[in-house]
């Protein structure tokens, strides 16, 4: 059995760890509120711009942007992986990277080449270890996404798509559902969706309302009148489409990160209190055994005299 001093040292060590995890829980809770507000503010915009992009693919504009061209065959794709820069956030990164590796394996089995872009240290490290073709990366994003940095990193994928080097671009990120639940999602960014797909950033109620609206209106075609001209409007629209989807993907992941970290640190703090209780019980038993032994030695010595 461990000595009293050793047990006391263990208790002190766990108490210090508990203080750290409690502080990290409080910091994550504070950051989580801001991240959720930012994510919820951007979600309607990302949802609507994706719907308009889907409608545009059903229309017949005079001008066809390269982002609207569906390729006859897919031989190469680009994958944008959004992860966190830091750990200690439960299984958040593990879940999204497991999904990405599964998709990469599917592409490989189909003979499709993959080039990757990583947002966050965890994704960049994993893609580097497996030997993926990492064409760009952006790390240390901080607590608030900066659109210029995001578009700068993904521009390699966009240029390769326009030049025909890749035939599709996908984004893998964690979708925020609630504080206790985050879902890994894998969505197609380019080419534009060829039908009105349910948006991965919508809540269940929003998605159900949209489905009812589509059923009520029936199937119909879309057409637009462009002012001043189709090229100017569609170019600006699709630029906002890419910016909106990429920004929202990172904002969703940041909200998921802080929520997962808060939950993980709370669980760690609770476990620390449980361990401290068990160690204190062992400490008291050991201390009582030592006292009993000393008393027995004193009584035995007195009897011998």
Secondary structure, DSSP 8 states (H G I E B T S, - for coil): ---HHHHHHHHHHHHHHHHHHHHHHHHHHHHHHHHHHHHHHHHHHHHHHHHHHHHHHHS--SS--GGG---SS--EEEEEEE--SS--STTHHHHHHHHHHHHHHHHHHTT-EEEEEEESHHHHHHHHHTT-EEEEEE----SS--HHHHHHHHHHHHHHHHTTS-SEEEEEEEEEEETTEEEEEEEEEES--SS----TTS-HHHHHHHHHHHHHH-S-------SS-HHHHHHHHHHHHHHHHHHHHHHHHHHHHHHHHHHHHHHHHHHHHHHHHHHHHHHHHHHHHHHHHHHHHHHHHHHH-
